[in-house]
Amino acid sequence: MDFFSVAYAADGAAQQPQGDWSMLIIMVVIFIAMMYFVTIKPNRKAMKQKEELLSKITVGDEIMLRSGMCGIVKEYKPDSDYVVINISNDVPVTFAKDAIVHILPKGTIGGLK
């Protein structure tokens, strides 16, 4: 008799109840949507705004860099990764285009030519 009770117990342990996969799929879809709206979409928006800013820059514009330094654009080539700005009279400095954060209104930097 012990043989049958052991076999019955082993047979019952082998059968596990199967869960509902639809809830798991819904949770994965919600997680992916949340990641899209929290990380990917804002990052794309920021990149688009940066591209628009860089496309508007011309020689003679007054700009502000990420460091807070301001200057007037001396050389700007759209196909280059760098821009040359005057930070003082006859002091040209080369910066990466990614450092530009604002185009300032004309006349903001007084006395710099």
N, C-alpha and C positions, 0 to 999 in steps of 0.2 A: 503494500500500500504506500509506502514512503516514496516509491519510484513515481507513482502517478501524481502525488502532490508536488514533488519537485518539478516534474515536467510541466504541470499546470502553472506553477509559479513562474517558470522560465518563459513560458509562452505568453503570459500576461505582461511580463516586463518588456518583452520584445516589441509589443504593440504600443506605440506612443501616440497620443492624440495629435492629429495634424492641425496646425494653426491656420488662421485665415490670412492668406498672402495679400489680399487686397489692402489691408491696413498697412502692411509694410511698404507696398508700392506707393500708397498715398503719402506716407511719411517721407519717402525718398524724393518724391516729386515736390513736396512742400520744401524740403531742405534745399534742393537744387534751385527752386524759384527764389528762396530767401537769399541764397548766395549770389544769385544774379542781381537782385535788386540792391543788395548791400555792398557788393564789391565791384562787380563788372560794369554795371551801368554808370555809377558815378565816376569811375575811372575813365570810361570812354568819353563822358561829357567833359571832364577836365582836359583830356588830350585834345578834343575838338576845340575848346576855348583857347588852348595854348597855340594850336595851329593857326587859328584866326588872328590872334595877337601878332604872331610872327609874320603873317602875310601882310599886315598893315604897316609894318615898319619900313621907313624910307630914310635916306641920308638926311641928316639935319633934325631928326626927331629927338626929343628929350625923353630919356628912358630911365627907369629905376630897375636896379638889379636885385636879386634875391638877398644880397647882403645888405641892402639899404643904400648902396652907393648909387649916385645919379650921374648922368653924363649925356653928352650929345653924340649921336651916331655919326661917325666919320666915314666908315666903310661898311657896307652891308651888301652881301651877295646872297641871294636866296638859295643857291645851291651849295653854299659853304656852311659848315657847322659853327663858324665863329663870326663875331662882329667886333669891329674896332670902334671904341668910343673915346671921346675926349673927356677926361675927368677934371681937367684944369686947362688953362691956356697952354697949348702945345704939349700936352701930356697924353698921348694916345696909349690906350691899354686894350689888349685883346681879351675877350671873354667868350665863353661858349654861349650860343643862342639860348640854351635852356635856362640860363641865369636871368634872363629878362622876365620881369613880372608885370610891369606897367609901362604904358606910354603916357608920359606926363603932358599936360597942356603946355602950349608954347608960352615961353616967358617964365616958366617956373624956376628955371636955373638962371638967375640973373648974373650978368657980367661974364659969362663963359662964352667964348667965341670959337 
